[in-house]
Amino acid sequence: MLAGCASTVFSQNVPQPNSANRIAFLALGDGGYHTDYPKTKHILNPKTKAEFIAAEKKDWIAEHRPLEEFSHAPIYVYPETNIATEQGGAIAVGKAMATLCSSELCQFAIQLGDNIYPDGADANDGKDDQKRMDDLILKPLQPLFAKQPDLVVYSALGNHDWKTSRKGVALQTEWMATQPNFYMDERGYYSYKQGVEGSDVEFFVLDTNMLLSGQHYYEIPLRSDGSEQGLAAALASGEAEIEDIERHEVPINGEDHKQLAWLANGLKNSTAKWKIVYGHHILWSIGGSKYDEGHVLRRLILPELCEYADAYIAGHEHDLELLTDDCSRVLPGNKKAKLPLIISGAASKMRGKHTPFSEQQEKRYPEYDLIWSKSFTWGFAHIALNNQDDKLQVQFYSTPSSGSGELIKEQAFSFEHRSD
């Protein structure tokens, strides 16, 4: 069930926790957007502020979202023009994280993909890729690195990072190899450990775009009441569209199947106390436009997550969400605690929820539960693994749409350690 609570301004008078018994990190996603790097469609079809908002409202209504819930991101108008686009929040989020980490333990960070908007590196826009990555990946986090020069961000790839070419993906991983504050394996998926043996955590970082690109599936619009329609009905009405997979995204030599085998074997054989998996794409969400991908990804990885993992963390939806799956569908008779699903994709872009869709999901899927969400916001999550009481704690933070970078404390939640 959805739980609501008024936001409170964060106080810096927080004692430094004992790091010997606690592993704590930041989780941020979809931070690679800035108005200096607009989408091609916004260049070819420029809009005034009024036209931009009108187009957003038109899409909102077409997707059967309640008109009374309509909102939009802050609007940026390019200097000396009347051309408008969505304002980005990456700089503000970076300031807010730096404020938090002045008083709260932040040992490292995880980056949940879409690090470079809109087309990844190697985009055909005449812009220098080194500057692009400095602007979109490094610059927003410089306030954080100024306070913690040794902090490392362990990054995942998203669909926008894959957008242009495999060369673009390679350019990003090569750039990160030169940066002391970033890490990404050249394969795009990898694992690493944090903490001391016996109280440690192993992270499994997925390239979910690679996994989805190896599948054949359809995009199917929702019914007017927010419910899903079946594939047969959508095909009969001509509404189902095959997911468009670019040629360069198609897995080579079974690399998607190799990644799935690597994940299954890695989780099963991990000796770490905690096992956490993260990637760009969601398993469940309330945005209403990513659920087809969720269906596919749940089929591919949810059984292993339910059996062995303590949480799954994603971006992709440009909001903050917390959901759970009780694993009863993929593990009948399961007696483990519910699997936390943390979405932190609001590091630079905003998106609204689809309330009718969310309500229909709760009716149709008994294993699914929406715990909390905040849409049309910029923000991130802070996650702590407490070894004294065996709890995973997640605290959500936001920052105002004014771009001030002020830190606002949202809700906090706690989950039982569930992996063996």
N, C-alpha and C positions, 0 to 999 in steps of 0.2 A: 504494500500500500504506500502511496505517496505521503511523505511526511514533510510538513512545511515549518519554517521557522524564520523569524526576522533576522536579517544580517546584523552583525555588530562590528563596529570598527575595532581593529586589532590593537591590542596594547603591547608595547615592547617590553613590559615588565614581566618577562617569563624567565624562570631560572633555567640554566643550561642543564639538560638531562645527563644522566650517567651513560656514556656511549658504550661502556663495557657490556651492558645488558640490553642494548638497543641499537638497531640498525635503522637509520632514517634517511629518506631520500625524497627528492622532488619528482613529480611526474607531470610533464607538459607535452602537449601535442598540437599539431597544425599551426605552428608558430611562424612558418616561413612566408608570410604574406606582408607586402608593403605596397603602398600606392605607386611607388616608382616602378613597380613591375606588374602592370595590369594585365587582365585577360585579353586575348586577341579580340574577342567579341566586343569588349568595351572600347577598344581602339577603333574597330571597323564600324561600330554602331554607337557612337557617343550619345550620352543622354544628359540633360540638365538634371538638377537635383529633383525637381518635381517629376520629371519623366522617369528617373531612376526609381523613386519611391513608388510611383504608379505601376511600374513593371513588377516590382517586388510584390505589391498587393495583388496584381493579376495572377501571378504564379501561386500565391498563397491561396487564393480562392479556388483556382483550378485544381489544387491538391486536396480540396475538401477540408481545409482547416477553418476553424471558427473565426469569422471576421473580427469579432470582439477581442481576439487574442493577437491580432496582427500588430507587429512592430518591425523594426529594422535596425541594422547597425548604424552608428553615427556616419554621417555623410561627409566625404571630403570633396571639395571643389578645387580643381587644379588652378594654380595662380594665373591670373590674367586670362582666364577662360570661364565659361559657364558649364564646363564638362565635369560631371560628378561621378563618384564611385564610392565604394565602401571604405571607411576608415579602418586601418589596422591597429591592433592593440599590442603588438609584440614588445614595443619599447616600454609601455606601461606595465605589462606583465613582468618583464625583466626587472624593473624597479621594485615591484611588489615582492618578488621572490628574494631579491637582495635584502629588503627590509626584514622579511621573515627569518632569513638565515643569519641575521645579526643577533637573534635571540633564541632561535630554535636550531636543533641539530640537523644539518644538511650534509651528509657525508658524500653524496654523489647525486646525479640526476639521471632520469631516463627520458628520452625524447621519442615521441610516439609516431613519427612519420609526417609526411607532407612538410618537410623541412625547407623545401624550395617551391614556391608558387610562381606562376601557375603551371609551368611546363618542365620543371626540373632544370638541371644544367643542360648545356648543349641546345638551348632553345634558339630558334631562328629569329632572334629579335635584335641582333647587332650589338648586344651588351656583353661585356667581359665577364666570364664565368667566375674568375677569382673575386672580382668586386661583388658579383651577385651573391656568392656564398659568404663573403665577409659581411655584406649588408643584411642578408636574410637569416643567417645562422649564428654568426659570431656577435654582431653588434648588439642585438637585443639582450644578450646575456653578459655583456661586459660589466655592468654594475655588480652582478653576482661574482664574476671572476675577480673583480677588484677587491672584494671582501674576502674571497676564498680562492687564491691563485691556483691551488692544487686540485680544485674540484673538477671531476671528470663527468662528462655527459655521455651516456651510452645510448647510441642512436639506432632507431629502426627506420626502414624505408616505407613510404606511403605511395599511393597511386599517382600523386602529382610529381613525386620524385622520379617515377618511371615514365612520365608522360611522353617525352620526346624520343628517347633512344636508350639503348643499353650503354652507349658511350656516356650519356648524361649521368646514369647511375654510377659508372666507373669514375667519372670526374668527381662526384660527391665523395665517394669512399676514399679516393686518392687525396682529396683536399683534407678530409678528416684525419688521414694518416700524418699530415704535416702539422696538425693542431694539437698542442699538449692538453687541451681541455675537452677534446672530443674523441670518441672511439666508435668505429663501425667496421666489422669484418668485411672483407672484399666480397664474400659470398652473399652478404645481405642478411644472413641469419647466423647466429652464434650463441654461445653460452658463456657465462662468467660467474664467479663467486665473490661474495663480500662477507666479511666477518670471520670469526675464529671457528675452527673445527668444533663441531658439536653444537654450536649456536649460529651457524652460518646460513646464508641463503644462496641458492643458485638461480640465476635468471636465465631464461630461454627466450631469446629475441627472435621473433619470426619476421620473415618477409611475406606478409599475407597477400600482397599483390601478386607475387609469384604463385602462391597457392591457388588464388582465385582465377588467375589467368590460365591455369591448366584445366579449368572446368567449363562445361557447357551449361549455361543457365540463362534464364529470361528475366528481363525487367517487366514487372506486371503492375499496372497502376492499381491503387486501392479503390474500393467501392466508395460511394458517397458517404456511407456511415463510418468510414475509416477501417472497415474490415478487409481482409485479404480475399481476393477472388482466386479461384482455382485456375491452374494452367489451361485446362481444356476449355473453360469458358472464355478465358482471355484470348486463346488462339482462335476460337470460333468468331469472336467479335473483332479480331484483328488488333487487339490492344497489347498483346504480348510482343515484346521486342527482344531479340537475342542480344545478350550483353556484348557490346563492341569491344573486342580484344585486339589491340594493335599487334601487327606481326612481330615487332621486336619484343613484345611482352610474352609471347608464347614460350613456355618452358622448353629448354634445350636438353636433350639426352636424359629426360626424366628427372630434371633437377627439382621439380615440385614433389615428386614421390620420394626422392632422396631426403628432402627436408622433412617430410612427414615421418619417415622412418627414423631420422635423426632425433626428432622431437620425442617420439614414442620410446625409443631406446634410452634417450637421455633422461627423461623423467623417471622411467622405471628403475634405472640403475643409479640415479643420483644418490649420493650419501649425505647431501646437505640436509639440515633440519627443515628449512623452508624451501619451497619450490614455487617460483613465480614466473608466469609466462606473459610476455607482452608483444604486441604488434599493432599495426595501424588500424585494421578493420575490426568492426564490432561483432559480437555474437548476438546480442540483443540491444535495442535502443528504442527511444521514443520519438526520433526525428521523423519517421514515416517515409523516408526515401532510401534507406539503406537496408531494408529488411530482406530483400532478395539475396544480398551478399551474406547477411546473417544466417539465413537458412543453409547456404552452402558451407560456410565456415564452421557452423556447429556440427554439421555432418563430418567434416574433415578432422576436427581436433577436439570437440567437446568430450568424447569418451575418455581420452587420455587426461584431459584437464580434470574431469570429475574424479578419476581414479587416483591421480598423483599430485595435483597442484593445489596451492593455497589461494591463488587468485589469478585472474586474467585482467590485464590492463590494456586499454585501447584509446585511440583518438577517433579520427574520421568524422564523427559528429561534432560540430563546432559548439559544444556546450559542455556542461558538467553533469554527469549522471552516475548513479549508483544503483545497480540491479543485482539480483541473485538468480541462480538456477539451482533447483534442489536435486538435479541430476537423475530424477526418477525416470525420465524417458530414455536416457542412454544407459543407465545402470539400474535396472529394476531391482528393488529391494535394497537400494543404497542406504546405508546407515551413517554415512559421513555428513558433516555439517554442510550447509548450502555453500555453493561456490560464489564468492564475491566477484562481480564484474564491474570494474571501475573504468569510467570514461572521463578522460581529461583532454578534450580537444579544443579548448577555448583560448589558446595562447596567442591568437591574433585575429581570428574570425569569429563571427557570431551566427547562431542559427536558432530558430524557434522550434518548440516541441509540437507534436501533432497529437493533441489531446484525445480526439476520437480514436485514432489508431492505438494509442496507449491503452485506452479502456478496452478496446477489442482484443488486444493482446492478452490482457489479464483474464478475459472471459474464455479465450480459446486455449491458452497454454497454462495449465495448472502449475507447471514447474517454474514458471517465470514470476518474478516479483520486482516491481519498481519500488525502491526504497526512498530515493530522493533525486531531485534534479533542479537545475537552474539553467534557464535558456536566456538568449539575448544578453550574454555576459562575456567578459574576458576573465580568465582565471586559470587555476591550476590546482593540483592536489599535492599534499604532503602525506607520505605514508611511512609508518613506523612499525617495525617488527619487534615486539617486546618479549624478550626471552624469559623474563621473570614470571610473567603470568600467561605466556604462550598466546598472546593476542596480536592480531594485525589491526592496526588503527589507521584510518584514513580521515584526514581533515581537508575539507575543501576551502579554497580561498578565491575571492574575486577582487577585481579592481574597477573603479568607476569608469563609465564610458567617456568621461571628460578627458581621459588620458593622463590624469594626475599621477598615477602609479601608487596611489594610496592602497594600503593592504586592508581588505575587509574579510573578516573571519566568518565563514559560513558554518555548515554543520559538520560534526564529527561522528564517526561510527566505529564500532569495534566488532571484530570477527574472531572466531576460534581458529587456532591452528588446526589444519585438517589433513595435512599430508603425513605419511608414515616416515 
